[in-house]
Amino acid sequence: MHAYRRRRPQKRRSRLRTFFLIVQITFLLTLAFGLGAVIYAFYSVSKLLPVGTNVADIAPTEATKIYSSDGVLLANIFHENREFAPITDIPKNLQDATVAIEDKRFYKHEGIDFIGIGRSLYQDIRKMHKSQGGSTLTQQLARNIYLTHEKKLSRKLQEIALAYQLERNYSKEQILEMYLNQVFYGSGSYGVETASKVYFGKDVKDLSLSECALIAGLPQRPTGYSPYSNMKAAINRRDVVLKCMYDLHYITESQYNDAKEQKIKLVGLQRGGISKYKAPWFVNYVLDELADRYKYDEDMIYKGGLRIYTTLNYGMQQAAEEELRKGVSDAKSRRVSQGALVCIDPHTGYIKAMVGSVSPDFTKDQYNRAVQARRQPGSAFKAFVYTAAIDNGYDPNYRLSNARVTYPGYGPHGWSPKNFDGRYGGKYSIKQAVAYSVNTCAVAMAQKVGINKVIDYARRLGIKSPLTPNLSLALGSCGVCPLELCSAYGVFAADGVRAEPLAVVRITGSHSNQDIDILLDNKPDLHQVLSEETAASMNEIFRGVVTMRRATGASARGVPNAHGKTGTTTDDRDAWFVGYTPELVTAVWVGNDDYRKPMKDVWGGNVCAPTWARFMLRALKLREKEDVSNQKAGAVESSSNGDAKSKETVRRTKRIRICAQSGLLATKYCPATYVTTISADAKSPKYCNIHTAPADSDAVKQPTEVSEPKVANPPPVGHPASDYVEVTICVDSGQIANKYCPQTYPKRFLKGEQPRKICQIHKAPE
């Protein structure tokens, strides 16, 4: 009996030892598992978090901004509407309000607030539901940058590890700056700068205490607390934030009471996206250029916070939209429903205005007819026929027959060009034939110079659309877009210099120093494609279109120094006026999107030319103001640099003539030259050392400024023109150019003396 009693306590002690051993093993295994999970979390975090101390390494995405040349913000481009604000621009009240409501111990913990977590768990257990969050500002930042919002233990461990790493690599001020620029504040706004503008229409640095408290309270429930959706909830939340600030001694009692009494004045919720773009067709054109021409990827465009400075003058853009809509509206009875307009500075290629539709709602009509639509130019294409003629020995007074002629090879009965007025017979000078738009003369001229040469000149002046080599091309039978036709006519306004159309002048980083962080700095792309003599003759011809009695462009006569050409298709489906002054070149097209639907009694002279004239009168005044503004800016800059030059002598640029072969300043002996533009203060290059005066010559150097007209390739004296052949030469090799040669020029040789070999330097890329 006594032995039994002794064995029972021993068995109990044995079972207790076994139980505690199991508990210890379980605890150790749990601890090991937990440590393993933490180690794994830190390992996985090491692959997510960049090591460094520069806050820019993990800067939040930011909206890209597109500006006009006159300083107007044309568009905000974004997936997340965010504008970065440095901590120095964020009011101390907003910083304190955020800390007070989101993380009271922010300045005391190392990324994880164990006291806060304990307090949160206690409240959750006491109230039997999750009532408080335990995440610090640093944890929230880590989650927003690197993680998802899914509720998993692994995600929470990563969040803790990331917060710890962030605290190791960044100061408290940097972490707060990142948080305030990263967080979603509702109504499509990310970051405090954008939120300030969305809700109050002001920069964040100008917010009042009450406004700071309202914004600081939004991140917990951005939609529920938004004053646009629930003003009462927003005010209640603001008051909670103010109370926390007061309790933590960030503000005084007087400040607390005054802020609570302040009324909330909202700026009004604006519609976002493309509906808010100014000059929307131009903005979309710029976005296409960024992707296609400059190879920026979508993340860079929509998240990179770029600052894009364009060539567009917003004042001119507004005038273009208004006058084009008026022109089309006035012609509705003539069954006109659509139009397009493009304006370019012919000396730089800068696109100053672009209207792709008369629709007032871009969201419903995003088709850009100024760039995407290829429509028949009609008689506006005759510019290339007569340019080819003038550049190959004809002059504006050369007379052409107006006889009705049938050209064989166009169907079973041949083709007979028809004049618009139905009149035939007699002869017209080239100048008259263009002014009165005589079709028979244009076709006869195209046959004389050769249709392939006409195409060559069209290409040289900038036409890139497909062109079919038949005589009907002389009357504009192949489609072109307004932008390329406008650019081509700019060659005449610029004395034979071709300026590639340009929309983007400069691209910089977001909030960085623009003088250092320049990502793109464009210069005009200029090439001399016609001699100044040929350009002068064409200017004489196109001036006649406006000034001669009964000329087709007489409606444009009110514009000083106007030149141009009308274009109308015989089936009344397209009407054009492409005109220019020495300062600006503009193309106007009207028609219908349904190409089968003809207009009624519409031609370039009665719809397009009046629209062109109204726009140009406004645009030229704006151009004059722009020049004065630039001259003043130049004068101020010169003055600040100690330059004693007066405002009147300040010039933005100067034009110099360059030898195409040496790339140096041209002399009168250089066989092929082109004109380019350089800064007025820039030092001109040295004179060409390849083409120099003959040994027995007393030649004097040519002036550096372009003044007198020069002929690029005058034929040598002593032989008739028929004894020469023109060959396109590669600048680098001096041999016949192939399609891969980057720089070429035309040169005339006596027959038999032209080069025979094709350039071997430039070959197809592998």
CORRAUR-V695831 format. One record per residue. N is the residue number from 1. RES is the residue in three letters. OMEGA is omega as a letter, one per 30 degrees, with the letter a starting at -180 (none if undefined). Layout:
N,RES,OMEGA / N,RES,OMEGA
This chain:
1,MET,l / 2,HIS,l / 3,ALA,a / 4,TYR,l / 5,ARG,l / 6,ARG,a / 7,ARG,a / 8,ARG,l / 9,PRO,l / 10,GLN,l / 11,LYS,l / 12,ARG,l / 13,ARG,l / 14,SER,l / 15,ARG,l / 16,LEU,l / 17,ARG,l / 18,THR,a / 19,PHE,a / 20,PHE,l / 21,LEU,l / 22,ILE,l / 23,VAL,a / 24,GLN,l / 25,ILE,l / 26,THR,l / 27,PHE,a / 28,LEU,l / 29,LEU,l / 30,THR,l / 31,LEU,l / 32,ALA,l / 33,PHE,l / 34,GLY,l / 35,LEU,l / 36,GLY,l / 37,ALA,l / 38,VAL,l / 39,ILE,l / 40,TYR,l / 41,ALA,l / 42,PHE,l / 43,TYR,a / 44,SER,l / 45,VAL,a / 46,SER,l / 47,LYS,a / 48,LEU,a / 49,LEU,l / 50,PRO,l / 51,VAL,a / 52,GLY,a / 53,THR,a / 54,ASN,a / 55,VAL,a / 56,ALA,a / 57,ASP,a / 58,ILE,l / 59,ALA,a / 60,PRO,l / 61,THR,a / 62,GLU,l / 63,ALA,l / 64,THR,a / 65,LYS,l / 66,ILE,a / 67,TYR,l / 68,SER,a / 69,SER,l / 70,ASP,l / 71,GLY,a / 72,VAL,l / 73,LEU,a / 74,LEU,a / 75,ALA,l / 76,ASN,a / 77,ILE,a / 78,PHE,l / 79,HIS,l / 80,GLU,a / 81,ASN,a / 82,ARG,l / 83,GLU,a / 84,PHE,l / 85,ALA,l / 86,PRO,a / 87,ILE,a / 88,THR,l / 89,ASP,a / 90,ILE,a / 91,PRO,l / 92,LYS,l / 93,ASN,l / 94,LEU,l / 95,GLN,a / 96,ASP,a / 97,ALA,a / 98,THR,l / 99,VAL,a / 100,ALA,a / 101,ILE,a / 102,GLU,a / 103,ASP,a / 104,LYS,a / 105,ARG,a / 106,PHE,a / 107,TYR,a / 108,LYS,a / 109,HIS,a / 110,GLU,l / 111,GLY,l / 112,ILE,a / 113,ASP,a / 114,PHE,l / 115,ILE,l / 116,GLY,l / 117,ILE,l / 118,GLY,l / 119,ARG,l / 120,SER,l / 121,LEU,a / 122,TYR,a / 123,GLN,l / 124,ASP,a / 125,ILE,a / 126,ARG,a / 127,LYS,l / 128,MET,l / 129,HIS,a / 130,LYS,a / 131,SER,a / 132,GLN,l / 133,GLY,a / 134,GLY,a / 135,SER,l / 136,THR,l / 137,LEU,a / 138,THR,l / 139,GLN,l / 140,GLN,l / 141,LEU,l / 142,ALA,l / 143,ARG,a / 144,ASN,a / 145,ILE,a / 146,TYR,a / 147,LEU,l / 148,THR,l / 149,HIS,l / 150,GLU,a / 151,LYS,l / 152,LYS,l / 153,LEU,a / 154,SER,l / 155,ARG,a / 156,LYS,l / 157,LEU,l / 158,GLN,l / 159,GLU,l / 160,ILE,a / 161,ALA,l / 162,LEU,l / 163,ALA,l / 164,TYR,a / 165,GLN,l / 166,LEU,l / 167,GLU,l / 168,ARG,a / 169,ASN,a / 170,TYR,l / 171,SER,l / 172,LYS,a / 173,GLU,l / 174,GLN,l / 175,ILE,l / 176,LEU,l / 177,GLU,l / 178,MET,a / 179,TYR,a / 180,LEU,l / 181,ASN,a / 182,GLN,a / 183,VAL,l / 184,PHE,a / 185,TYR,l / 186,GLY,l / 187,SER,l / 188,GLY,a / 189,SER,l / 190,TYR,a / 191,GLY,a / 192,VAL,l / 193,GLU,l / 194,THR,l / 195,ALA,l / 196,SER,a / 197,LYS,a / 198,VAL,a / 199,TYR,a / 200,PHE,l / 201,GLY,a / 202,LYS,l / 203,ASP,a / 204,VAL,a / 205,LYS,a / 206,ASP,a / 207,LEU,l / 208,SER,l / 209,LEU,l / 210,SER,a / 211,GLU,l / 212,CYS,a / 213,ALA,l / 214,LEU,a / 215,ILE,a / 216,ALA,a / 217,GLY,a / 218,LEU,a / 219,PRO,a / 220,GLN,l / 221,ARG,a / 222,PRO,l / 223,THR,a / 224,GLY,a / 225,TYR,a / 226,SER,l / 227,PRO,l / 228,TYR,a / 229,SER,a / 230,ASN,a / 231,MET,a / 232,LYS,l / 233,ALA,a / 234,ALA,a / 235,ILE,l / 236,ASN,l / 237,ARG,l / 238,ARG,a / 239,ASP,l / 240,VAL,l / 241,VAL,l / 242,LEU,l / 243,LYS,l / 244,CYS,l / 245,MET,l / 246,TYR,a / 247,ASP,a / 248,LEU,l / 249,HIS,l / 250,TYR,l / 251,ILE,l / 252,THR,l / 253,GLU,l / 254,SER,l / 255,GLN,l / 256,TYR,a / 257,ASN,l / 258,ASP,a / 259,ALA,l / 260,LYS,a / 261,GLU,a / 262,GLN,l / 263,LYS,l / 264,ILE,l / 265,LYS,a / 266,LEU,l / 267,VAL,a / 268,GLY,a / 269,LEU,a / 270,GLN,l / 271,ARG,a / 272,GLY,l / 273,GLY,a / 274,ILE,a / 275,SER,a / 276,LYS,a / 277,TYR,l / 278,LYS,a / 279,ALA,a / 280,PRO,a / 281,TRP,l / 282,PHE,l / 283,VAL,l / 284,ASN,l / 285,TYR,l / 286,VAL,l / 287,LEU,l / 288,ASP,l / 289,GLU,a / 290,LEU,a / 291,ALA,a / 292,ASP,a / 293,ARG,a / 294,TYR,l / 295,LYS,l / 296,TYR,l / 297,ASP,a / 298,GLU,a / 299,ASP,a / 300,MET,a / 301,ILE,a / 302,TYR,a / 303,LYS,a / 304,GLY,l / 305,GLY,a / 306,LEU,l / 307,ARG,a / 308,ILE,a / 309,TYR,a / 310,THR,a / 311,THR,a / 312,LEU,l / 313,ASN,a / 314,TYR,l / 315,GLY,l / 316,MET,l / 317,GLN,l / 318,GLN,l / 319,ALA,a / 320,ALA,a / 321,GLU,a / 322,GLU,a / 323,GLU,l / 324,LEU,l / 325,ARG,l / 326,LYS,a / 327,GLY,l / 328,VAL,l / 329,SER,l / 330,ASP,a / 331,ALA,a / 332,LYS,l / 333,SER,l / 334,ARG,l / 335,ARG,l / 336,VAL,a / 337,SER,a / 338,GLN,l / 339,GLY,l / 340,ALA,l / 341,LEU,l / 342,VAL,l / 343,CYS,a / 344,ILE,l / 345,ASP,a / 346,PRO,a / 347,HIS,a / 348,THR,a / 349,GLY,a / 350,TYR,l / 351,ILE,a / 352,LYS,l / 353,ALA,l / 354,MET,l / 355,VAL,a / 356,GLY,a / 357,SER,l / 358,VAL,l / 359,SER,l / 360,PRO,a / 361,ASP,a / 362,PHE,a / 363,THR,a / 364,LYS,a / 365,ASP,a / 366,GLN,l / 367,TYR,a / 368,ASN,a / 369,ARG,l / 370,ALA,a / 371,VAL,a / 372,GLN,a / 373,ALA,l / 374,ARG,a / 375,ARG,a / 376,GLN,a / 377,PRO,a / 378,GLY,a / 379,SER,l / 380,ALA,l / 381,PHE,a / 382,LYS,l / 383,ALA,a / 384,PHE,l / 385,VAL,a / 386,TYR,l / 387,THR,l / 388,ALA,a / 389,ALA,a / 390,ILE,a / 391,ASP,l / 392,ASN,l / 393,GLY,l / 394,TYR,l / 395,ASP,a / 396,PRO,a / 397,ASN,l / 398,TYR,a / 399,ARG,a / 400,LEU,a / 401,SER,l / 402,ASN,l / 403,ALA,l / 404,ARG,a / 405,VAL,l / 406,THR,a / 407,TYR,a / 408,PRO,l / 409,GLY,l / 410,TYR,a / 411,GLY,a / 412,PRO,a / 413,HIS,a / 414,GLY,a / 415,TRP,l / 416,SER,l / 417,PRO,a / 418,LYS,l / 419,ASN,a / 420,PHE,a / 421,ASP,l / 422,GLY,a / 423,ARG,a / 424,TYR,l / 425,GLY,l / 426,GLY,l / 427,LYS,l / 428,TYR,l / 429,SER,l / 430,ILE,a / 431,LYS,l / 432,GLN,a / 433,ALA,l / 434,VAL,a / 435,ALA,a / 436,TYR,l / 437,SER,a / 438,VAL,a / 439,ASN,a / 440,THR,l / 441,CYS,a / 442,ALA,l / 443,VAL,l / 444,ALA,l / 445,MET,l / 446,ALA,l / 447,GLN,a / 448,LYS,a / 449,VAL,a / 450,GLY,a / 451,ILE,l / 452,ASN,l / 453,LYS,l / 454,VAL,l / 455,ILE,l / 456,ASP,l / 457,TYR,l / 458,ALA,l / 459,ARG,a / 460,ARG,a / 461,LEU,l / 462,GLY,l / 463,ILE,a / 464,LYS,l / 465,SER,l / 466,PRO,l / 467,LEU,a / 468,THR,a / 469,PRO,l / 470,ASN,a / 471,LEU,l / 472,SER,l / 473,LEU,l / 474,ALA,l / 475,LEU,l / 476,GLY,a / 477,SER,l / 478,CYS,a / 479,GLY,l / 480,VAL,l / 481,CYS,a / 482,PRO,a / 483,LEU,a / 484,GLU,l / 485,LEU,l / 486,CYS,a / 487,SER,a / 488,ALA,l / 489,TYR,l / 490,GLY,l / 491,VAL,l / 492,PHE,l / 493,ALA,a / 494,ALA,l / 495,ASP,l / 496,GLY,a / 497,VAL,l / 498,ARG,l / 499,ALA,l / 500,GLU,l / 501,PRO,a / 502,LEU,a / 503,ALA,a / 504,VAL,l / 505,VAL,a / 506,ARG,l / 507,ILE,l / 508,THR,l / 509,GLY,a / 510,SER,a / 511,HIS,a / 512,SER,l / 513,ASN,a / 514,GLN,l / 515,ASP,a / 516,ILE,a / 517,ASP,l / 518,ILE,a / 519,LEU,a / 520,LEU,l / 521,ASP,a / 522,ASN,l / 523,LYS,l / 524,PRO,l / 525,ASP,a / 526,LEU,l / 527,HIS,l / 528,GLN,a / 529,VAL,l / 530,LEU,l / 531,SER,l / 532,GLU,l / 533,GLU,l / 534,THR,l / 535,ALA,l / 536,ALA,l / 537,SER,l / 538,MET,l / 539,ASN,l / 540,GLU,a / 541,ILE,a / 542,PHE,l / 543,ARG,l / 544,GLY,l / 545,VAL,a / 546,VAL,a / 547,THR,a / 548,MET,a / 549,ARG,a / 550,ARG,l / 551,ALA,a / 552,THR,a / 553,GLY,a / 554,ALA,a / 555,SER,a / 556,ALA,a / 557,ARG,a / 558,GLY,l / 559,VAL,a / 560,PRO,l / 561,ASN,a / 562,ALA,l / 563,HIS,l / 564,GLY,l / 565,LYS,l / 566,THR,l / 567,GLY,l / 568,THR,l / 569,THR,a / 570,THR,a / 571,ASP,l / 572,ASP,l / 573,ARG,l / 574,ASP,l / 575,ALA,a / 576,TRP,l / 577,PHE,l / 578,VAL,a / 579,GLY,a / 580,TYR,l / 581,THR,l / 582,PRO,a / 583,GLU,a / 584,LEU,l / 585,VAL,a / 586,THR,l / 587,ALA,l / 588,VAL,l / 589,TRP,l / 590,VAL,l / 591,GLY,l / 592,ASN,l / 593,ASP,l / 594,ASP,a / 595,TYR,l / 596,ARG,a / 597,LYS,a / 598,PRO,l / 599,MET,a / 600,LYS,l / 601,ASP,l / 602,VAL,l / 603,TRP,a / 604,GLY,a / 605,GLY,a / 606,ASN,l / 607,VAL,a / 608,CYS,a / 609,ALA,l / 610,PRO,l / 611,THR,l / 612,TRP,a / 613,ALA,l / 614,ARG,l / 615,PHE,a / 616,MET,l / 617,LEU,l / 618,ARG,a / 619,ALA,a / 620,LEU,l / 621,LYS,l / 622,LEU,l / 623,ARG,l / 624,GLU,l / 625,LYS,l / 626,GLU,l / 627,ASP,l / 628,VAL,l / 629,SER,l / 630,ASN,l / 631,GLN,l / 632,LYS,l / 633,ALA,l / 634,GLY,l / 635,ALA,l / 636,VAL,a / 637,GLU,l / 638,SER,l / 639,SER,a / 640,SER,l / 641,ASN,l / 642,GLY,a / 643,ASP,a / 644,ALA,a / 645,LYS,l / 646,SER,l / 647,LYS,a / 648,GLU,a / 649,THR,l / 650,VAL,l / 651,ARG,a / 652,ARG,a / 653,THR,l / 654,LYS,a / 655,ARG,l / 656,ILE,l / 657,ARG,a / 658,ILE,l / 659,CYS,a / 660,ALA,a / 661,GLN,a / 662,SER,a / 663,GLY,l / 664,LEU,a / 665,LEU,a / 666,ALA,l / 667,THR,a / 668,LYS,a / 669,TYR,l / 670,CYS,a / 671,PRO,a / 672,ALA,a / 673,THR,l / 674,TYR,a / 675,VAL,l / 676,THR,a / 677,THR,l / 678,ILE,l / 679,SER,a / 680,ALA,a / 681,ASP,a / 682,ALA,l / 683,LYS,a / 684,SER,l / 685,PRO,l / 686,LYS,l / 687,TYR,l / 688,CYS,l / 689,ASN,l / 690,ILE,a / 691,HIS,a / 692,THR,a / 693,ALA,l / 694,PRO,a / 695,ALA,a / 696,ASP,a / 697,SER,l / 698,ASP,a / 699,ALA,l / 700,VAL,a / 701,LYS,l / 702,GLN,l / 703,PRO,a / 704,THR,l / 705,GLU,l / 706,VAL,a / 707,SER,a / 708,GLU,l / 709,PRO,l / 710,LYS,l / 711,VAL,a / 712,ALA,a / 713,ASN,l / 714,PRO,l / 715,PRO,l / 716,PRO,a / 717,VAL,l / 718,GLY,l / 719,HIS,l / 720,PRO,a / 721,ALA,a / 722,SER,a / 723,ASP,a / 724,TYR,l / 725,VAL,a / 726,GLU,a / 727,VAL,l / 728,THR,a / 729,ILE,l / 730,CYS,a / 731,VAL,a / 732,ASP,a / 733,SER,a / 734,GLY,l / 735,GLN,l / 736,ILE,a / 737,ALA,l / 738,ASN,a / 739,LYS,a / 740,TYR,a / 741,CYS,a / 742,PRO,a / 743,GLN,a / 744,THR,l / 745,TYR,l / 746,PRO,l / 747,LYS,l / 748,ARG,l / 749,PHE,l / 750,LEU,a / 751,LYS,a / 752,GLY,a / 753,GLU,a / 754,GLN,l / 755,PRO,l / 756,ARG,a / 757,LYS,l / 758,ILE,a / 759,CYS,l / 760,GLN,a / 761,ILE,a / 762,HIS,a / 763,LYS,l / 764,ALA,l / 765,PRO,a / 766,GLU,none
